[in-house]
């Protein structure tokens, strides 16, 4: 059984696989390559195709994305050096909290609105826009939450945690790197408050659960992010094709590492060869991008246990290593999404259950019928989370990436294996 992971979306529709670079077309191109002459053949503009797949989305001034982009740019302008830091002293944190307060406030003002990215496909190694600012804003939101927890100002901590969760989830409609950043912000927000649940009142627990459940309901599927990533894959094909045309072998190999040497040597051998063969090479690389997209667009709507990456087609694929270097972001993103989704769902359920205990109400003996079915679904196996209740105590956990129930046993440092739980010792 495979060990790949993904989240169960609440909604979404499959996009039909495009046929422009499909395996049938690839087979025909390879056949032509084997029979063609040495005449030069015009290159395909894969960059233009990337723009067609993921065109910018027009938004009105009241939409949420312009607010998010403006806040990020303002943060980067105000604190350019802080955008480059990975560690922050308490004094720097306090200064940034004051400096970026207007930006955090503007992001919080549209926290519960869905975000439609104005997305521009990116070439490999190109710096993504806005991410430095978003990362800094997310950190300020989490620092504010953590400071409130330390003061036991749980009302403030709850508001900050909920806003940060909404903010993080809204970033998951960018590309894979935007989505990963958003999931990290949501994870940090959860970790900042989860160890304080027992100290909260039942009303506070319900408020935290309400806010996080609302964020879950508005969270988009990964389909849009993976569509954007597909466009980035084709931008990578264009990048390699342009490097080939310039004869820029050394720089490309330095960027990709020694694992692509065989593919690079094949490229060099083609430099003055058959034009049809060159076309077939880049068409094959584009076909790999399309095939990966076809897998991801269906896989992102399935529980992790149902995902099985298809075997590559038979035959020689000299571009394979280059494709592996550029097309591998989808599955790690889905695995990260699974974990964030599972823990956010379990946070909501745990808050509800502890609130019941604090009100001296009995906890349910099973999750089914007591909570919304979408909330109780484990993204890893598609079944309800494992749940065991005795009296006023309970145990709640996910089967995790091995898809097996290990009785809630987990690593006390990561809380991830073999079963996945919330990051609190009582779990």
ABEGO torsion letter per residue (X at the ends): XBABBBBBBABEBBBBBBAAABAAAAAAAAAAAAABBABBBBBBBAAAAAAAABBBBBBBAABAAAAAAAAAAAAAAABAAAAABABBBAAAAAAAAAAAAAAAAAAAAAAABBBBBBBBBBBBGBBBBGAAAAAAAAAAAAAAAAAAAAAGBAAAAAAAAAAAAAAAAAAAABBAAAAAAAAAAAAAAAAAAAAAAAABBAAAAAAAAAAAAAAAAABBBAAAAAAAAAAAAAAAAAAAAAAAAAGBAAAAAAAAEAAAAAAAAAAAAAAABBAAAAAAAAAAAAAAAAAAAAAAAAAAABBAAABBBBBBBBEBBAAAAAAAAAAAAAAAAAAAAAAAAAAAAAAAAAAAAAAAAAAGBBBBABABGABBAAAABBAAAGBBBBBBBBEABBBBBBAEAAGBBAGGBBBAAAGAOABBBBBBAAX
